[in-house]
Amino acid sequence: MRSLLALFALALAGVVSAEPPTTAPTSAPAPAAAPLPAKKPAAKAAKKVNARPAWAELTAQQQQTLAPLKNDWDTLEPERRQKWLGIAKRYPRMSPEAQERVQQRMQAWARLTPQQRRVARENYKRLAKVPHDERKDLRQQWAEYQALPADERESLAPSNAIDPRRQKH
């Protein structure tokens, strides 16, 4: 069951299944220093707002493609923005089915809390290291799990599982 839940996180984290995980660390380790004053988080948030490109600097096509991320765009790290911009660049060449899948996954991603996104990224990175044969088995198990009725899936999920539909943060 744990592997099925990890695969679920992979499905949410992998906006486009063929993309490799990013190699850049998501955050640098915090230096051992005195506690930060209360104003620091606001200053840090202000830095992220100034990251480029800002939402207003995106082309109309990029804004249309990335619309589910509009509310979060100014808080995204520059590396994350570049990843989404890469997806938006490939988007016009995708089949209509692939475009729909990207939009659905982007909407699901936008509904996740920052903690849920972090967990999904960690799970994606961990699963990317799993040998291909094992990943194939996990995909099969995930398909079987998805075929179960909703009440049966809920009964199999651990009580501390993250459910983006139930958490509002």
N, C-alpha and C positions, 0 to 999 in steps of 0.2 A: 504494500500500500504506500509506503514511503516513496518508493520509486515512482509510483503513479502521480503522487502529489508533486514530486520534483519535476516530472515531465510536464505537469500542468504549468509550473512556473516557467519551464523552458518555453512552452507555447506562448505565454504572455511576454516573456523577455525577448524572444526571437521574432521581431517584427517581420523580418524576411528570413525564412528558414535557412537560406543558403549563406547568410552572412556569418563570417567568423566573429568570435567575441573580440571586443576591443582589447588592445594590449596596454593601453594607458591606464594607470591606476586611477580609480575613481576619486580618491582623496589622499593627500599626503599625510603621513603620520604626524600627529600633533607633537610639537616639541614640549619637553618637560619644562614648564614655566609656571609662573604664578597664575592663579585663576584670572580669566579675562574680565574686565569691567563690563557692566551691563550694556554699554553702548557698542561694544564690539560686534555682536550679532547683527545689529542694524547696519553697521558700517560694512560688514561682510555682504549683507543682502544688497546694499547699494552698489558694491562692486559688481555683483552678478547682473544687476540691472544695466550696467554700462557695457556688458560683454557684447561683442559684435558677432553676427549682425543682429540688430534689434528687429523686432517683428515688423516695424514700419519700413525697414530697409529690404525686406524680402520682396521678390517679384510677386505679381498677382498670382501667377501659377503656383509658386511656392506656398503662398498664403492659403490658396485654395486646397492644395494637397495636404498641408500640415494644419489645417483648420482645427482638428481636435486638440491640438497642442497650444492653441493661441493663448489661453489663460495662464498656462505654465511657462510659456516661452521665455519670459524675462527672468525666470528663476533657474533655467537650465544652465548647466555648466557649458563652457565653450566646446568641450569635446562632444558632449551630447548634441549640441546644436549642429555640429558638423556631421555627426552620424545621421541625424534626421534630414539634413540638407542633401546628403548623399542618396538617401531613400527617395526624396522628392525629385532628384535629378533623374533617377532610374524609372520613376513612376510612369511617365508618358509612354515608355517602351514596354510596359507590362501589359499582359492580357487583361481584359476586363475582370476576369475571375481573380487574378492576382491583385489587381487594384482594389477590388472589393475586400479581399482578405486583408490587405494592408490597412485599409480604412477601419475595418472592424478591430484589428489588433491595436491600431493607434488609439481608437476610442477606448478600448479596454485598458490600455496603458495609461491614458489620461485620467481614468477613474481611480487608479491605484494611488495609495498614499506614498509619500517618499520612502517610508520604511518598507512597504510592500515592494516598491520598485527596487530597493537595495537588495532585498531577499531574492527577488526574481533574477537580478543580475548575477548574484553570487551562485544561485542554482544553475544558471545558464553556463557560467564559467566552469563550474564543477562538472556538469554534464558534457561539456565540450571536450573534456579530457577522457571521457568514457570511450572505450574501443567501439568501433563501428558496429560490430556484431551485437554488442550489448545494447547499443542505442536502438538497433533494429528491433530487438526484443522489447525494449521499453515502449517503442512506438506501437507495437502490437498490443501490449498490455494496456496502453493508453486508449487505443481504439476500442478494446473490449470494455474498459471502464466507461468510456463515453456512451457505449451502447446500452448501459444499464439504465433503468428508470431513475429519475432524480432522487426519489426517497431512498433507494438502495445505495446510490452514490453517497448521499449524506450520511447514511449509517456507517459507511466505511471510512469516512473522513475523520481524522483525529479532532478532538474538541478544540485544539489550539490552531487549527488550520486557518489560513488567511482566506477570507471570502470577500472579494472586492465589492460584491453587491450589498453586503451587510454593513460594511464599515464606511463611515463618511468622515474622512479627514483630508 
